[in-house]
Amino acid sequence: MKKEDKWIQDIRKSLEDYSEPLPSHLWEELEKELPAPKVIPMWRRWQTAAAAAVLVLAVSSLTVWFWSSPSAQYIQQIPVASQEVQPHTVNESSLPQVTVKEVTPSEAHEYLAQGQIKKTTDEVSPQTYATLPVEEKVPAPAIIKEESEKTEENNITKAEKENTEDTKQLRQQRMEADKRQMQRNQYLAYAQSKASNKQKWSVGVTAGNTPYSTSSSFGGFGRLDTRAMSLETLNPTNRVEAAYSQVLLNNREQVTQTDIRHRTPVTIGASVKWNLNDDWAIESGLNYTLLSSELHSGSQSYVEEEQKLHYIGIPLKIHRTIWQNKLFNFYASAGGMVEKCVSGEQEVTYAYDTNSIEKETRSLDISPLQWSVMAAVGAQVNIVKRFGIYIEPGMAYYFDDGSDVETIRKQHPFNFNLQFGLRFSLSK
């Protein structure tokens, strides 16, 4: 070995494990050249998951809706047209019988001459012709099978068409019948609920009055009861009549004036209402009314009277519902009332001198009946199911009863009134 070769080998051995250090800026340059990694934000992942969940929910909902829809039921009711056709088996007994006839060689040559038997490429000996059978023309099994399949397909197609038409007609008839039945059921349920919840009777407590009082004045001497004693019929021996006669004598030479004041009438009572149907009702009951008045007649000598009349009346009214729901009820009513004065009294004070005063309490007997007609509109608020409050503003006209006692009804026969109360409804 030459020294140069050995020297080269020594250099190679010394350089086997040698590696050149990398430049310090190499990684920085690689990072610049390499594309930066994409960071997917978490909110985008949540959006993707939410979109996938919404898509799955929508597809599931559409699938459930479709299979619960009438179209899916219709598809299930239609018979499948692609049912497999059962193979048609040919009964061998139904095929025509084949008759076999032995022929002689001379007859076989005649058949060949007439073309009834075709020769093959192979030669057939006359002895073979003697054993050939003569068959009648019979359709092959393949042709029979094909014709039977065609016939069966035609029958199936015709049956399917008839079945489809029958199914459509039956489905339409069933839908119409179900619709009519549903309408009948709804009507019956509504009627039953109305009948069960219908409140035929209701009782109430009412109060009311004529919302004003009235006063009047006129010249001269007067009394609330025009049947009062006159000066010619007075008995001087009676203390009260003597005091009254003295008042009359003192006012004979003076200008006298009479003031009458009728207080606001007050009415309370109980009522019973019967609902004929949803729109009409009849109401009656029992009312008590107090009419009070006061009078002052004279100047220095005067007469003072305080009058109280107690009436019991029976009203009869017809109600017509205008609009109502579960909470409110607006209606109109019209009717009349008959009243009887069951009690009346007057407290009379005679003042004929400064220190001379006489008092008297008289009872009044009013025999005629008091007739009246009335009309009103009403509104009721149902606080709970069977309990409500109502108010009825209206008007009334009182006919003259023909008595000699002055009341507000004689001075103002046509007036307005206001009634309010409570009603408790009873089920049927």
Phi, psi and omega in degrees: 000138180283159180292329180292320179294318178298322180294322179293320178295320178298320179294320179297315180298322181288337182260007182297315183265013182274139176220138183279130180296147180285152177293150183291333183263011183293315183295324178295319178293322177296318179298324179291321182285325181288142178291143180290140180293140178279129178256117180272120180296155180294326183294330176291324176297319179295323178296318180297316179296319180294319179297319178296319179295319179296320179296316179297318180296320180294316179297318179296317181297317179297322179295315180295319180296320181294315183288342175264358181278162177298334180295318179295321178296322178296319180297321181291332183280336181287128180294144181288126184278344184261036177290149181289136180274125180293136180298136182275120179267131182268125177281121183294333181290336181279346180284149178293145183286142179265127179261131181253128182231131178277134181241158178271166179300323180294321178293326179295319177296324177296318177300319180295320180295324180281350178084013179284338179233126181268137178280147176266180180292333179275148178282137180246134182281157179299330179294328179291323179297332182294332181263359179289133178277153173253115184254151172285161179286111182237133178297141180292156178300326180295320179293320178298317181295319181294316180296321179294322179294317179298317179298317180293322178296319178298318178297319180295316180298316179296318179295321179296317178298313179298319180296319180296315179296317178297320180297316178298316181294317178297318180297319179295318177296319178295319179297317178295319178295318178296321179296315178297320179294320177297319178296318177296318179296318178296318180295317180295319178296319178295317180295319179295318178295321177295317181293322181286324183266356183291132182257099186286320186243148174212141178243153183208165175240130186234153174215148181188172179197172168273117194284038174197159173248171183220149179226149178213153179221147176206156180282145181109180182259137182212168179224158174289328177255112183290353176273011181300162186291143175263166185295329182285334184261005182286147178256111183296338181284341179275129185299316183290317180292327177294320178295322179292319178296325178294322177296318179296318180293322180292332182265001182292322182266006184241162175275114183253160179217145179243127177245127179239133178231123176258122181283169181294125177293148180234132181230132172228157180182182178234144184230154175230126181241135179243118180277111177292317176205199182290342186249330188241147178207154177242136182230139175214182180166209182217126183240148172240131182231137177246123175247122180233142181217161176219151185221144172224119183227129179122179179246259178288319170263129188213169175234132175241135180230141173233121189243138177225126179239134182246121182244144169243127184229155177241109178271158174217116184228153175246130180255140174235119181287130177268311179200143180205156169215197183292336185256320186240155176213117178249133186211169174234150183219154177208149180172205182210178180207145174242135184230153177229130177283111183267343180201142176205143180210157177229135171254114187249134177240126179251120178241098183255355177207172184298318183248013183245108182226131176237142179238147182215142174244120184243145174263145181247136178242110179248108185278320185296152176276150178257115179256147180205157173237154186208158175212148184202162168244146185225156176222131180237137177246120180274108181290313173234189188300317186241013184227131181209166176243149183220162176219139184225095169280139183199194180221157182213151176233127183252126179280153179291125182276354177081008179274171180262013182257130180279133175223172177294334182287335176277326180285323178227084182293330179254119182210169178263151177220166181221123179238147177212160182181193181237144176232137176241117184270144179245138176288164181295000000 
